[in-house]
Amino acid sequence: MYMIRAIFRMLLFSITISFYIGWCFVNKLLFKDYLIRNKGVRARWIKLIVPILGFKASLKGTIPTEGVFLFVSNHRSFSDPLIMLRYIDAFPLAKAEVNGYPFIGVGARITGILYVERDKASSRQGARLAIRDTLEQNQSVLIYPEGTTSDDEGTTPFKRGSFQVAADLDIPVVPIAIEYQDRKHHWVSRSLWRQYVLQFGESSCHCTMSFGEPYHAASQDYGTEQARAWINQEVLAIRKRYDA
């Protein structure tokens, strides 16, 4: 039953994302502002597919909806942005490997995902410029400053560049903590396919997302440390409730 459920959901995932990607390509052909339009298409698809895949999120805090923000989160699994973008309106920054994921890579490109190659300084500089341009166009950005997924009790050290951008532009930072109820849903060493099967095969996959209050980063150091400290505190608190 486990594998049957995973394969059935994978088929639904593939069929629905193919339809919505087609919609996005039509927008690209017809409209100059196709990325903004396609972000809306992506939001519609996410609201459809997240319940189908069995992802369920408990929410804490207040989700800001009015204004432009740099959303900053710890990173547990490939599913993090899928779940988060059901609740926030933002362009996400992703590692370059996402570009090669089946279906997701195409959908990411056509809906305006910002990419970064973690090991290349030039790519990181390009990512900072893309974040700046996006924020200056009054569009929020979602980043995972750890740079990769982890199963640490807290967070691994944050990359700082995006916090400097937020400080320079006086854009509020919103920290987000995410933790899955079942720790095996944290993606560390499995292949992408095994992680898909693991999470899509479960009858449901529960997580908690906690949203912090927006704050202004006076500098990259202040912005980084404040976000990381708050996220660490929240992740540990969520884990404690799950393990009780």
C-alpha positions as CSV (number, residue, x, y, z in Angstrom):
1,M,0.0,0.0,0.0
2,Y,2.9,2.3,0.8
3,M,4.5,2.1,-2.6
4,I,1.1,2.1,-4.4
5,R,0.1,5.4,-2.6
6,A,3.5,7.0,-3.5
7,I,3.2,6.0,-7.1
8,F,-0.4,7.2,-7.4
9,R,0.4,10.5,-5.8
10,M,3.5,10.8,-8.1
11,L,1.2,10.4,-11.1
12,L,-1.2,13.0,-9.8
13,F,1.8,15.3,-9.1
14,S,3.1,14.8,-12.7
15,I,-0.3,15.3,-14.4
16,T,-1.2,18.4,-12.5
17,I,2.2,20.1,-12.7
18,S,2.3,19.4,-16.5
19,F,-1.0,21.2,-16.9
20,Y,0.0,24.2,-14.9
21,I,3.4,24.4,-16.6
22,G,1.6,24.5,-19.9
23,W,-0.5,27.4,-18.5
24,C,2.7,29.2,-17.6
25,F,4.2,28.8,-21.0
26,V,1.1,30.3,-22.5
27,N,1.5,33.3,-20.2
28,K,5.2,33.6,-21.2
29,L,4.1,33.8,-24.9
30,L,1.3,36.3,-24.3
31,F,2.4,38.6,-21.5
32,K,5.5,40.7,-20.6
33,D,4.8,40.3,-16.9
34,Y,4.5,36.5,-17.2
35,L,6.7,35.8,-14.1
36,I,4.2,37.6,-11.8
37,R,1.3,35.9,-13.5
38,N,3.1,32.5,-13.3
39,K,3.7,33.0,-9.6
40,G,-0.1,33.2,-9.2
41,V,-0.4,30.0,-11.3
42,R,2.2,28.3,-9.1
43,A,0.2,29.3,-6.0
44,R,-3.0,27.7,-7.5
45,W,-1.2,24.5,-8.2
46,I,0.4,24.4,-4.7
47,K,-3.0,24.8,-3.0
48,L,-4.3,21.9,-5.1
49,I,-1.4,19.5,-4.8
50,V,-0.3,19.9,-1.1
51,P,-3.4,18.3,0.3
52,I,-3.3,15.6,-2.4
53,L,0.2,14.7,-1.3
54,G,-0.9,14.4,2.3
55,F,1.1,17.3,3.6
56,K,-0.5,18.9,6.7
57,A,0.9,21.9,8.5
58,S,0.2,23.4,11.9
59,L,0.8,27.1,12.0
60,K,2.1,29.4,14.8
61,G,2.4,33.1,14.7
62,T,1.0,35.6,12.3
63,I,1.8,35.4,8.5
64,P,2.4,38.9,7.2
65,T,0.5,39.6,4.0
66,E,0.8,43.3,3.4
67,G,4.3,44.5,2.3
68,V,7.5,43.2,1.0
69,F,9.6,40.8,3.1
70,L,12.7,38.6,3.1
71,F,11.4,35.3,4.5
72,V,14.1,33.3,6.1
73,S,13.7,29.6,7.1
74,N,15.6,26.6,8.3
75,H,15.7,23.7,5.7
76,R,14.5,20.1,6.4
77,S,13.3,18.6,3.1
78,F,12.6,19.3,-0.6
79,S,9.0,19.7,0.4
80,D,9.7,22.8,2.6
81,P,9.1,25.4,-0.2
82,L,6.1,23.5,-1.5
83,I,4.4,23.7,1.9
84,M,5.5,27.3,2.7
85,L,4.4,28.7,-0.6
86,R,0.9,27.6,0.2
87,Y,0.9,30.3,2.8
88,I,3.2,33.0,1.7
89,D,3.5,35.0,-1.5
90,A,7.2,35.0,-2.5
91,F,9.9,34.1,-5.0
92,P,12.1,31.4,-3.5
93,L,15.8,31.1,-3.8
94,A,16.9,27.4,-4.4
95,K,20.1,25.5,-4.9
96,A,21.1,25.0,-8.6
97,E,20.4,21.2,-8.3
98,V,16.7,21.9,-8.2
99,N,16.9,22.8,-11.8
100,G,17.5,19.2,-12.7
101,Y,14.6,17.7,-10.6
102,P,12.0,16.0,-12.8
103,F,9.0,18.4,-13.5
104,I,10.0,20.6,-10.6
105,G,13.0,22.1,-12.4
106,V,10.9,23.2,-15.4
107,G,8.1,24.5,-13.2
108,A,10.7,26.3,-11.1
109,R,12.3,28.1,-14.1
110,I,9.0,29.2,-15.7
111,T,7.6,30.6,-12.4
112,G,10.7,32.6,-11.4
113,I,12.7,30.5,-8.9
114,L,16.1,32.2,-8.1
115,Y,19.0,29.8,-8.3
116,V,22.4,29.7,-6.5
117,E,25.4,27.4,-6.9
118,R,26.6,27.1,-3.3
119,D,30.2,26.5,-4.2
120,K,30.7,29.3,-6.6
121,A,31.3,32.9,-5.3
122,S,30.1,34.3,-8.7
123,S,26.8,32.4,-8.4
124,R,26.3,33.6,-4.8
125,Q,27.0,37.2,-5.9
126,G,24.5,36.7,-8.8
127,A,21.9,35.3,-6.3
128,R,22.3,38.4,-4.1
129,L,21.8,40.7,-7.1
130,A,18.7,38.6,-8.1
131,I,17.3,38.9,-4.5
132,R,18.0,42.7,-4.6
133,D,16.3,43.1,-8.0
134,T,13.3,41.1,-6.8
135,L,12.9,43.0,-3.6
136,E,13.2,46.3,-5.4
137,Q,10.4,45.2,-7.7
138,N,8.2,45.0,-4.5
139,Q,8.2,41.2,-4.6
140,S,9.0,39.1,-1.4
141,V,11.7,36.5,-1.4
142,L,12.0,33.2,0.5
143,I,15.5,32.0,1.3
144,Y,17.1,29.0,3.1
145,P,20.4,30.5,4.4
146,E,21.8,27.2,5.6
147,G,22.2,26.4,1.9
148,T,21.1,22.8,2.2
149,T,18.9,20.5,4.3
150,S,19.9,19.2,7.7
151,D,18.8,17.1,10.6
152,D,20.6,19.1,13.2
153,E,18.9,19.9,16.5
154,G,19.1,23.6,15.5
155,T,20.4,25.2,12.3
156,T,23.8,25.1,10.6
157,P,25.5,28.4,10.1
158,F,23.6,30.9,7.8
159,K,25.0,32.5,4.7
160,R,24.9,36.3,5.3
161,G,24.6,38.0,1.9
162,S,20.9,38.2,1.7
163,F,20.7,39.8,5.1
164,Q,22.9,42.6,3.9
165,V,20.6,43.2,1.0
166,A,17.6,43.4,3.4
167,A,19.6,45.9,5.5
168,D,20.6,48.0,2.5
169,L,17.0,48.2,1.2
170,D,15.4,48.4,4.7
171,I,13.3,45.3,3.9
172,P,11.8,43.6,7.0
173,V,13.1,40.0,7.7
174,V,10.5,37.4,8.7
175,P,12.0,34.3,10.3
176,I,10.2,30.9,9.8
177,A,10.9,27.7,11.7
178,I,9.8,24.4,10.2
179,E,10.0,21.0,11.8
180,Y,8.4,17.7,10.7
181,Q,6.7,15.5,13.3
182,D,8.5,12.4,12.0
183,R,12.2,13.1,11.9
184,K,12.8,10.5,9.1
185,H,11.1,13.1,6.8
186,H,14.2,15.2,7.2
187,W,16.2,14.8,4.0
188,V,19.9,14.2,4.7
189,S,21.5,11.4,2.7
190,R,18.7,9.7,0.7
191,S,18.4,10.0,-3.1
192,L,15.7,12.3,-4.3
193,W,13.6,9.3,-5.5
194,R,13.8,7.6,-2.0
195,Q,12.8,10.9,-0.4
196,Y,9.8,11.3,-2.7
197,V,8.6,7.7,-2.0
198,L,9.1,8.2,1.7
199,Q,7.1,11.4,2.0
200,F,4.5,10.6,-0.7
201,G,4.0,7.1,0.5
202,E,2.9,8.1,4.0
203,S,-0.8,8.5,4.6
204,S,0.0,12.0,5.8
205,C,3.1,14.0,6.6
206,H,2.8,16.5,9.4
207,C,4.9,19.5,10.1
208,T,4.7,22.7,12.2
209,M,5.6,26.1,10.8
210,S,6.2,29.0,13.2
211,F,6.3,32.6,11.9
212,G,8.2,35.3,13.8
213,E,7.6,39.0,13.9
214,P,9.1,41.0,11.1
215,Y,12.2,43.0,12.1
216,H,14.7,45.3,10.3
217,A,18.2,44.1,9.9
218,A,20.6,46.9,10.9
219,S,23.5,44.9,9.4
220,Q,24.1,41.5,7.9
221,D,25.6,40.3,11.2
222,Y,22.7,41.5,13.3
223,G,20.1,40.3,10.8
224,T,21.7,36.8,10.5
225,E,22.2,36.2,14.2
226,Q,18.7,37.4,15.2
227,A,17.0,35.2,12.7
228,R,19.1,32.1,13.5
229,A,18.7,32.5,17.2
230,W,14.9,32.8,16.9
231,I,14.6,29.9,14.5
232,N,16.8,27.6,16.7
233,Q,14.6,28.4,19.7
234,E,11.4,27.6,17.8
235,V,12.7,24.4,16.2
236,L,13.8,23.1,19.6
237,A,10.4,24.0,21.1
238,I,8.5,22.3,18.3
239,R,10.7,19.2,18.6
240,K,10.1,19.1,22.3
241,R,6.3,19.1,21.8
242,Y,6.5,16.4,19.1
243,D,8.7,14.2,21.3
244,A,6.7,14.6,24.5
